[in-house]
Amino acid sequence: MDLLLIFIGSIFMLLGLIGSFLPVLPGPPLSWLGLFGLSLTEAIPSNWTFLGITLTIAVAITILDYWIPAVGAKRYGGSRKSMIGSVIGMIVGLLSPIPFGIIIGTFLGAYVGELLNDSDEHTAAKSASGALLGFLVSSLMKFVLGLIYFGLFIAQIWEYRSELF
C-alpha cells in the first residue's frame, strides 16, 4: 500500500509542476496533495504541523496566482478588457498547437482587449507587457514552490527508505 501511495503522490507532484504553467491545473494544491499522500503511508509518520504549514503556503500562492497577473496588467495601464483578454488569450494559447502558445496568447489577448477598450497601440502594448510579466512571475513562483515541495517529497522518501522498501 505504501508503494501505491508513493506512486500516487509522485503523480500529484508531477501534475503540480505542470500546473505551474497551465492555468487549468492548480499547481500548488496538487503538489501539496502529493505531500499529503506521502504522509498517509505507514512508514512515514504524519506531521500535521508540516502539512498545515505547507497547505497554508499552497493556498496563499494559489490566491496570489490569480492576483499577480491582474496587478501586472493594471500597473502597466491596463483596463478590465485587457485583463479579460489576457485570460481568453491564455486559454486559446493553451489549446493551440503553437509552441509557447500560452505566453503568446496571454500577450495578444491583453493587447487586443486593450485595443477594444479604444486605447492606442502604445498603451495596449504596455498593458499586454504587464499582463505577460504578471503571468511569468506567477508561473515562476508556482514552479519554485512545486520544486521545493518535490524536494521535500524526495527527502522524506529518502529518510524513510529502509522502512518503505
TORPA-4810 file (N, C-alpha, C, O; in nm, 3 decimals):
<nodes>
NODE_1_0.082_-0.120_0.000_0.000_0.000_0.000_0.086_0.126_0.000_0.052_0.225_-0.064_M
NODE_2_0.199_0.120_0.072_0.288_0.236_0.078_0.340_0.273_-0.061_0.348_0.391_-0.096_D
NODE_3_0.377_0.172_-0.139_0.429_0.199_-0.273_0.322_0.262_-0.362_0.353_0.348_-0.444_L
NODE_4_0.197_0.221_-0.346_0.088_0.281_-0.422_0.071_0.428_-0.384_0.052_0.514_-0.470_L
NODE_5_0.077_0.456_-0.255_0.065_0.595_-0.208_0.182_0.680_-0.258_0.163_0.797_-0.292_L
NODE_6_0.301_0.623_-0.262_0.416_0.696_-0.315_0.397_0.724_-0.464_0.426_0.833_-0.512_I
NODE_7_0.348_0.624_-0.536_0.322_0.641_-0.678_0.218_0.751_-0.703_0.239_0.839_-0.787_F
NODE_8_0.108_0.746_-0.630_0.003_0.847_-0.644_0.056_0.985_-0.604_0.028_1.084_-0.672_I
NODE_9_0.133_0.991_-0.497_0.194_1.117_-0.455_0.288_1.172_-0.562_0.292_1.292_-0.585_G
NODE_10_0.362_1.084_-0.628_0.452_1.126_-0.735_0.374_1.185_-0.852_0.415_1.284_-0.911_S
NODE_11_0.261_1.123_-0.884_0.175_1.175_-0.992_0.127_1.316_-0.956_0.130_1.406_-1.040_I
NODE_12_0.084_1.335_-0.832_0.040_1.467_-0.789_0.155_1.568_-0.793_0.134_1.683_-0.830_F
NODE_13_0.274_1.525_-0.757_0.389_1.614_-0.763_0.416_1.659_-0.907_0.439_1.777_-0.933_M
NODE_14_0.413_1.564_-0.999_0.436_1.599_-1.140_0.325_1.688_-1.195_0.352_1.783_-1.269_L
NODE_15_0.201_1.658_-1.160_0.090_1.743_-1.203_0.103_1.884_-1.144_0.069_1.982_-1.209_L
NODE_16_0.154_1.892_-1.021_0.175_2.022_-0.959_0.279_2.104_-1.034_0.262_2.224_-1.053_G
NODE_17_0.387_2.039_-1.077_0.489_2.110_-1.155_0.434_2.153_-1.291_0.460_2.264_-1.336_L
NODE_18_0.358_2.065_-1.355_0.297_2.101_-1.483_0.196_2.214_-1.463_0.185_2.305_-1.546_I
NODE_19_0.124_2.208_-1.353_0.025_2.311_-1.320_0.085_2.447_-1.292_0.012_2.546_-1.283_G
NODE_20_0.215_2.453_-1.278_0.280_2.583_-1.260_0.266_2.669_-1.384_0.267_2.792_-1.376_S
NODE_21_0.252_2.605_-1.499_0.246_2.678_-1.625_0.110_2.669_-1.693_0.078_2.751_-1.780_F
NODE_22_0.030_2.571_-1.656_-0.102_2.556_-1.715_-0.208_2.608_-1.619_-0.224_2.555_-1.509_L
NODE_23_-0.279_2.712_-1.659_-0.376_2.772_-1.567_-0.494_2.682_-1.531_-0.567_2.710_-1.436_P
NODE_24_-0.514_2.574_-1.607_-0.627_2.485_-1.576_-0.596_2.389_-1.463_-0.688_2.328_-1.407_V
NODE_25_-0.469_2.374_-1.428_-0.430_2.287_-1.318_-0.380_2.371_-1.201_-0.288_2.451_-1.218_L
NODE_26_-0.437_2.354_-1.083_-0.389_2.429_-0.966_-0.260_2.366_-0.912_-0.265_2.275_-0.829_P
NODE_27_-0.146_2.413_-0.958_-0.017_2.353_-0.926_0.014_2.334_-0.778_0.038_2.221_-0.735_G
NODE_28_0.014_2.442_-0.697_0.050_2.425_-0.555_-0.040_2.329_-0.478_0.011_2.247_-0.402_P
NODE_29_-0.173_2.335_-0.494_-0.255_2.237_-0.421_-0.230_2.093_-0.466_-0.235_2.001_-0.385_P
NODE_30_-0.202_2.073_-0.595_-0.173_1.937_-0.641_-0.042_1.887_-0.582_-0.032_1.771_-0.541_L
NODE_31_0.058_1.974_-0.576_0.185_1.934_-0.514_0.163_1.902_-0.367_0.221_1.806_-0.315_S
NODE_32_0.080_1.982_-0.300_0.053_1.955_-0.158_-0.016_1.820_-0.142_0.013_1.747_-0.047_W
NODE_33_-0.106_1.786_-0.233_-0.171_1.654_-0.225_-0.069_1.542_-0.233_-0.087_1.436_-0.173_L
NODE_34_0.039_1.563_-0.309_0.147_1.465_-0.313_0.212_1.448_-0.177_0.240_1.336_-0.135_G
NODE_35_0.236_1.560_-0.108_0.293_1.552_0.028_0.194_1.485_0.124_0.233_1.405_0.209_L
NODE_36_0.068_1.518_0.108_-0.035_1.458_0.195_-0.043_1.308_0.172_-0.050_1.230_0.267_F
NODE_37_-0.041_1.267_0.046_-0.045_1.123_0.015_0.072_1.049_0.076_0.057_0.937_0.124_G
NODE_38_0.188_1.112_0.072_0.306_1.050_0.131_0.290_1.036_0.283_0.337_0.938_0.342_L
NODE_39_0.224_1.132_0.345_0.206_1.125_0.490_0.108_1.015_0.531_0.102_0.977_0.647_S
NODE_40_0.031_0.965_0.436_-0.064_0.857_0.465_0.002_0.719_0.468_-0.062_0.622_0.508_L
NODE_41_0.127_0.711_0.426_0.195_0.581_0.430_0.218_0.540_0.574_0.225_0.624_0.664_T
NODE_42_0.228_0.411_0.595_0.252_0.360_0.730_0.396_0.384_0.775_0.423_0.397_0.894_E
NODE_43_0.488_0.389_0.680_0.630_0.401_0.713_0.670_0.543_0.752_0.764_0.561_0.830_A
NODE_44_0.601_0.642_0.700_0.636_0.781_0.726_0.537_0.838_0.826_0.417_0.839_0.800_I
NODE_45_0.585_0.884_0.941_0.493_0.938_1.041_0.431_1.070_0.992_0.499_1.153_0.931_P
NODE_46_0.303_1.087_1.020_0.234_1.209_0.980_0.278_1.325_1.068_0.281_1.313_1.191_S
NODE_47_0.312_1.436_1.006_0.348_1.556_1.077_0.244_1.661_1.040_0.255_1.727_0.937_N
NODE_48_0.144_1.677_1.123_0.031_1.764_1.091_0.072_1.910_1.090_0.012_1.989_1.016_W
NODE_49_0.170_1.948_1.168_0.218_2.087_1.164_0.281_2.116_1.028_0.252_2.219_0.967_T
NODE_50_0.365_2.025_0.981_0.428_2.038_0.850_0.322_2.046_0.741_0.330_2.132_0.653_F
NODE_51_0.223_1.957_0.746_0.117_1.957_0.645_0.034_2.085_0.651_-0.007_2.138_0.548_L
NODE_52_0.009_2.134_0.771_-0.067_2.259_0.785_0.006_2.378_0.729_-0.053_2.462_0.661_G
NODE_53_0.135_2.387_0.757_0.215_2.498_0.705_0.225_2.492_0.553_0.208_2.594_0.486_I
NODE_54_0.252_2.373_0.499_0.264_2.361_0.354_0.130_2.386_0.284_0.128_2.440_0.174_T
NODE_55_0.019_2.345_0.347_-0.112_2.373_0.290_-0.140_2.524_0.289_-0.190_2.578_0.190_L
NODE_56_-0.108_2.590_0.397_-0.129_2.736_0.405_-0.050_2.808_0.296_-0.101_2.899_0.231_T
NODE_57_0.074_2.766_0.277_0.157_2.826_0.173_0.098_2.798_0.034_0.093_2.888_-0.050_I
NODE_58_0.053_2.676_0.011_-0.006_2.640_-0.119_-0.130_2.724_-0.148_-0.149_2.771_-0.260_A
NODE_59_-0.215_2.742_-0.049_-0.337_2.822_-0.067_-0.300_2.968_-0.092_-0.359_3.033_-0.179_V
NODE_60_-0.205_3.020_-0.017_-0.163_3.160_-0.036_-0.106_3.182_-0.176_-0.138_3.282_-0.241_A
NODE_61_-0.023_3.092_-0.222_0.036_3.105_-0.355_-0.072_3.093_-0.463_-0.066_3.162_-0.564_I
NODE_62_-0.170_3.008_-0.441_-0.280_2.994_-0.537_-0.361_3.123_-0.545_-0.401_3.164_-0.654_T
NODE_63_-0.385_3.186_-0.433_-0.457_3.314_-0.433_-0.373_3.421_-0.504_-0.425_3.497_-0.585_I
NODE_64_-0.244_3.426_-0.473_-0.155_3.522_-0.540_-0.148_3.498_-0.690_-0.131_3.592_-0.768_L
NODE_65_-0.162_3.372_-0.731_-0.157_3.337_-0.872_-0.266_3.409_-0.951_-0.244_3.447_-1.066_D
NODE_66_-0.381_3.429_-0.893_-0.489_3.500_-0.961_-0.474_3.651_-0.949_-0.524_3.725_-1.034_Y
NODE_67_-0.407_3.696_-0.849_-0.396_3.838_-0.821_-0.281_3.903_-0.898_-0.297_4.014_-0.948_W
NODE_68_-0.165_3.836_-0.908_-0.046_3.896_-0.967_-0.063_3.936_-1.114_-0.028_4.049_-1.149_I
NODE_69_-0.115_3.849_-1.203_-0.130_3.893_-1.342_-0.224_4.014_-1.357_-0.200_4.102_-1.440_P
NODE_70_-0.329_4.018_-1.277_-0.421_4.132_-1.284_-0.351_4.260_-1.239_-0.370_4.366_-1.298_A
NODE_71_-0.272_4.249_-1.134_-0.197_4.365_-1.086_-0.095_4.409_-1.191_-0.075_4.529_-1.212_V
NODE_72_-0.031_4.312_-1.257_0.066_4.345_-1.362_0.001_4.423_-1.475_0.056_4.523_-1.520_G
NODE_73_-0.114_4.377_-1.521_-0.184_4.448_-1.629_-0.230_4.585_-1.583_-0.215_4.683_-1.655_A
NODE_74_-0.284_4.592_-1.463_-0.335_4.718_-1.410_-0.221_4.819_-1.388_-0.235_4.937_-1.418_K
NODE_75_-0.110_4.769_-1.335_0.004_4.857_-1.306_0.063_4.918_-1.433_0.116_5.029_-1.432_R
NODE_76_0.052_4.845_-1.542_0.104_4.895_-1.669_-0.004_4.965_-1.751_0.011_4.981_-1.872_Y
NODE_77_-0.112_5.006_-1.687_-0.214_5.086_-1.753_-0.325_5.008_-1.819_-0.397_5.064_-1.901_G
NODE_78_-0.341_4.883_-1.786_-0.444_4.801_-1.850_-0.582_4.824_-1.792_-0.598_4.866_-1.677_G
NODE_79_-0.679_4.796_-1.874_-0.819_4.808_-1.833_-0.875_4.669_-1.802_-0.806_4.568_-1.811_S
NODE_80_-1.000_4.668_-1.766_-1.068_4.540_-1.740_-1.072_4.453_-1.866_-1.055_4.331_-1.859_R
NODE_81_-1.093_4.516_-1.980_-1.096_4.442_-2.107_-0.959_4.378_-2.136_-0.952_4.269_-2.193_K
NODE_82_-0.854_4.445_-2.097_-0.719_4.390_-2.115_-0.701_4.265_-2.029_-0.647_4.165_-2.076_S
NODE_83_-0.747_4.270_-1.905_-0.735_4.155_-1.816_-0.820_4.038_-1.866_-0.775_3.924_-1.863_M
NODE_84_-0.941_4.066_-1.911_-1.027_3.960_-1.966_-0.963_3.903_-2.092_-0.962_3.781_-2.113_I
NODE_85_-0.910_3.991_-2.176_-0.843_3.946_-2.298_-0.724_3.857_-2.270_-0.700_3.760_-2.342_G
NODE_86_-0.648_3.888_-2.164_-0.531_3.806_-2.132_-0.573_3.666_-2.088_-0.506_3.569_-2.120_S
NODE_87_-0.683_3.656_-2.015_-0.733_3.524_-1.972_-0.783_3.445_-2.093_-0.753_3.327_-2.107_V
NODE_88_-0.858_3.511_-2.180_-0.906_3.443_-2.301_-0.787_3.400_-2.388_-0.784_3.287_-2.438_I
NODE_89_-0.690_3.490_-2.404_-0.571_3.457_-2.482_-0.492_3.342_-2.422_-0.436_3.260_-2.494_G
NODE_90_-0.487_3.338_-2.289_-0.417_3.229_-2.220_-0.483_3.095_-2.252_-0.414_2.996_-2.277_M
NODE_91_-0.615_3.093_-2.249_-0.688_2.969_-2.276_-0.671_2.927_-2.422_-0.645_2.810_-2.451_I
NODE_92_-0.685_3.023_-2.514_-0.667_2.993_-2.656_-0.524_2.946_-2.682_-0.502_2.850_-2.756_V
NODE_93_-0.427_3.013_-2.620_-0.287_2.973_-2.636_-0.259_2.835_-2.581_-0.179_2.760_-2.636_G
NODE_94_-0.325_2.802_-2.472_-0.310_2.670_-2.412_-0.360_2.561_-2.506_-0.301_2.454_-2.514_L
NODE_95_-0.468_2.589_-2.575_-0.529_2.491_-2.664_-0.465_2.487_-2.803_-0.489_2.395_-2.880_L
NODE_96_-0.384_2.586_-2.834_-0.323_2.591_-2.967_-0.200_2.500_-2.975_-0.136_2.472_-2.873_S
NODE_97_-0.169_2.453_-3.095_-0.051_2.366_-3.111_0.080_2.445_-3.122_0.187_2.386_-3.140_P
NODE_98_0.072_2.577_-3.110_0.190_2.662_-3.124_0.278_2.647_-3.000_0.228_2.654_-2.888_I
NODE_99_0.410_2.628_-3.018_0.499_2.627_-2.901_0.491_2.763_-2.828_0.487_2.868_-2.892_P
NODE_100_0.489_2.758_-2.699_0.476_2.877_-2.615_0.346_2.953_-2.643_0.340_3.075_-2.624_F
NODE_101_0.243_2.881_-2.689_0.115_2.942_-2.721_0.052_3.013_-2.604_-0.015_3.115_-2.622_G
NODE_102_0.072_2.961_-2.485_0.011_3.023_-2.367_0.072_3.160_-2.340_0.002_3.252_-2.296_I
NODE_103_0.201_3.175_-2.366_0.268_3.304_-2.346_0.225_3.402_-2.453_0.191_3.517_-2.423_I
NODE_104_0.227_3.357_-2.579_0.185_3.443_-2.689_0.038_3.481_-2.675_0.001_3.596_-2.696_I
NODE_105_-0.045_3.383_-2.637_-0.187_3.409_-2.620_-0.216_3.509_-2.510_-0.304_3.594_-2.525_G
NODE_106_-0.143_3.501_-2.399_-0.161_3.596_-2.290_-0.131_3.737_-2.337_-0.208_3.830_-2.311_T
NODE_107_-0.021_3.752_-2.407_0.019_3.884_-2.456_-0.082_3.938_-2.557_-0.130_4.050_-2.544_F
NODE_108_-0.113_3.856_-2.659_-0.204_3.902_-2.765_-0.345_3.928_-2.711_-0.411_4.023_-2.753_L
NODE_109_-0.390_3.844_-2.619_-0.522_3.864_-2.561_-0.532_3.997_-2.487_-0.630_4.070_-2.503_G
NODE_110_-0.431_4.028_-2.408_-0.431_4.156_-2.335_-0.421_4.273_-2.433_-0.484_4.377_-2.414_A
NODE_111_-0.341_4.255_-2.537_-0.322_4.360_-2.637_-0.454_4.389_-2.709_-0.495_4.505_-2.719_Y
NODE_112_-0.519_4.284_-2.758_-0.646_4.301_-2.829_-0.753_4.356_-2.734_-0.832_4.443_-2.772_V
NODE_113_-0.757_4.306_-2.612_-0.853_4.357_-2.514_-0.836_4.505_-2.489_-0.935_4.578_-2.477_G
NODE_114_-0.714_4.551_-2.482_-0.689_4.693_-2.459_-0.724_4.775_-2.583_-0.774_4.887_-2.572_E
NODE_115_-0.700_4.719_-2.702_-0.741_4.790_-2.825_-0.893_4.802_-2.832_-0.945_4.903_-2.879_L
NODE_116_-0.964_4.698_-2.786_-1.110_4.703_-2.782_-1.161_4.806_-2.682_-1.277_4.847_-2.687_L
NODE_117_-1.074_4.847_-2.593_-1.108_4.949_-2.494_-1.080_5.089_-2.550_-1.084_5.188_-2.477_N
NODE_118_-1.053_5.096_-2.680_-1.025_5.222_-2.751_-0.896_5.288_-2.704_-0.884_5.410_-2.706_D
NODE_119_-0.798_5.207_-2.663_-0.667_5.260_-2.627_-0.579_5.261_-2.751_-0.605_5.190_-2.848_S
NODE_120_-0.474_5.342_-2.746_-0.380_5.344_-2.858_-0.288_5.222_-2.851_-0.287_5.150_-2.751_D
NODE_121_-0.212_5.200_-2.957_-0.127_5.081_-2.965_-0.018_5.079_-2.857_0.016_4.973_-2.806_E
NODE_122_0.035_5.194_-2.823_0.139_5.201_-2.720_0.085_5.159_-2.584_0.148_5.081_-2.512_H
NODE_123_-0.032_5.209_-2.549_-0.096_5.172_-2.422_-0.131_5.024_-2.421_-0.113_4.956_-2.320_T
NODE_124_-0.180_4.974_-2.535_-0.216_4.833_-2.545_-0.092_4.745_-2.528_-0.097_4.644_-2.458_A
NODE_125_0.018_4.783_-2.591_0.142_4.705_-2.580_0.196_4.708_-2.437_0.244_4.607_-2.386_A
NODE_126_0.186_4.823_-2.374_0.233_4.837_-2.235_0.148_4.750_-2.141_0.202_4.682_-2.053_K
NODE_127_0.018_4.753_-2.159_-0.072_4.672_-2.077_-0.048_4.523_-2.100_-0.044_4.444_-2.005_S
NODE_128_-0.030_4.485_-2.226_-0.004_4.344_-2.258_0.128_4.299_-2.196_0.139_4.185_-2.150_A
NODE_129_0.226_4.385_-2.196_0.355_4.352_-2.133_0.339_4.330_-1.984_0.400_4.240_-1.927_S
NODE_130_0.256_4.413_-1.921_0.230_4.396_-1.778_0.158_4.266_-1.747_0.191_4.199_-1.649_G
NODE_131_0.061_4.230_-1.830_-0.012_4.104_-1.810_0.082_3.986_-1.830_0.078_3.890_-1.753_A
NODE_132_0.167_3.993_-1.931_0.263_3.885_-1.957_0.364_3.874_-1.843_0.396_3.764_-1.799_L
NODE_133_0.414_3.987_-1.796_0.509_3.985_-1.684_0.444_3.925_-1.560_0.506_3.844_-1.490_L
NODE_134_0.321_3.964_-1.533_0.249_3.907_-1.418_0.232_3.757_-1.430_0.249_3.685_-1.333_G
NODE_135_0.197_3.710_-1.551_0.182_3.567_-1.574_0.314_3.494_-1.552_0.316_3.388_-1.488_F
NODE_136_0.423_3.549_-1.603_0.554_3.484_-1.589_0.601_3.481_-1.444_0.654_3.380_-1.397_L
NODE_137_0.581_3.591_-1.372_0.619_3.595_-1.230_0.537_3.494_-1.151_0.591_3.421_-1.067_V
NODE_138_0.408_3.490_-1.177_0.321_3.397_-1.107_0.359_3.251_-1.138_0.362_3.168_-1.048_S
NODE_139_0.388_3.223_-1.264_0.427_3.086_-1.302_0.559_3.047_-1.237_0.574_2.934_-1.190_S
NODE_140_0.653_3.138_-1.235_0.783_3.110_-1.173_0.766_3.084_-1.023_0.827_2.993_-0.967_L
NODE_141_0.682_3.164_-0.959_0.657_3.147_-0.816_0.597_3.008_-0.788_0.639_2.941_-0.694_M
NODE_142_0.501_2.966_-0.869_0.439_2.835_-0.851_0.538_2.722_-0.880_0.538_2.620_-0.812_K
NODE_143_0.621_2.741_-0.982_0.718_2.638_-1.018_0.822_2.620_-0.907_0.857_2.507_-0.873_F
NODE_144_0.870_2.730_-0.852_0.968_2.721_-0.742_0.905_2.650_-0.622_0.968_2.564_-0.561_V
NODE_145_0.781_2.685_-0.589_0.714_2.616_-0.478_0.698_2.468_-0.509_0.717_2.383_-0.422_L
NODE_146_0.662_2.435_-0.634_0.649_2.295_-0.673_0.780_2.219_-0.659_0.783_2.104_-0.615_G
NODE_147_0.889_2.285_-0.698_1.022_2.222_-0.682_1.057_2.201_-0.535_1.113_2.098_-0.498_L
NODE_148_1.024_2.298_-0.452_1.051_2.284_-0.308_0.969_2.167_-0.252_1.023_2.085_-0.178_I
NODE_149_0.841_2.161_-0.286_0.757_2.051_-0.237_0.807_1.918_-0.290_0.806_1.818_-0.217_Y
NODE_150_0.852_1.914_-0.414_0.906_1.791_-0.471_1.033_1.750_-0.396_1.055_1.632_-0.370_F
NODE_151_1.117_1.849_-0.363_1.238_1.820_-0.284_1.203_1.765_-0.147_1.268_1.672_-0.099_G
NODE_152_1.102_1.822_-0.083_1.058_1.771_0.048_1.003_1.629_0.035_1.026_1.546_0.123_L
NODE_153_0.932_1.603_-0.073_0.877_1.471_-0.101_0.990_1.368_-0.113_0.986_1.263_-0.050_F
NODE_154_1.089_1.400_-0.193_1.203_1.310_-0.214_1.283_1.294_-0.084_1.327_1.184_-0.052_I
NODE_155_1.300_1.403_-0.010_1.376_1.396_0.116_1.308_1.302_0.216_1.376_1.227_0.286_A
NODE_156_1.175_1.307_0.223_1.104_1.218_0.315_1.115_1.073_0.271_1.133_0.983_0.353_Q
NODE_157_1.104_1.050_0.142_1.120_0.913_0.093_1.261_0.863_0.123_1.279_0.749_0.165_I
NODE_158_1.360_0.948_0.103_1.499_0.909_0.128_1.523_0.881_0.276_1.590_0.785_0.312_W
NODE_159_1.466_0.966_0.361_1.484_0.950_0.505_1.424_0.817_0.555_1.482_0.753_0.643_E
NODE_160_1.312_0.777_0.501_1.243_0.656_0.547_1.253_0.542_0.445_1.168_0.453_0.443_Y
NODE_161_1.355_0.544_0.362_1.369_0.443_0.256_1.380_0.301_0.310_1.329_0.207_0.249_R
NODE_162_1.444_0.284_0.425_1.458_0.147_0.477_1.324_0.091_0.523_1.301_-0.030_0.514_S
NODE_163_1.234_0.178_0.571_1.102_0.130_0.613_1.008_0.113_0.493_0.915_0.032_0.497_E
NODE_164_1.032_0.189_0.386_0.945_0.185_0.270_0.976_0.068_0.177_0.885_0.004_0.124_L
NODE_165_1.105_0.041_0.158_1.144_-0.059_0.055_1.202_-0.181_0.118_1.241_-0.274_0.048_F
</nodes>
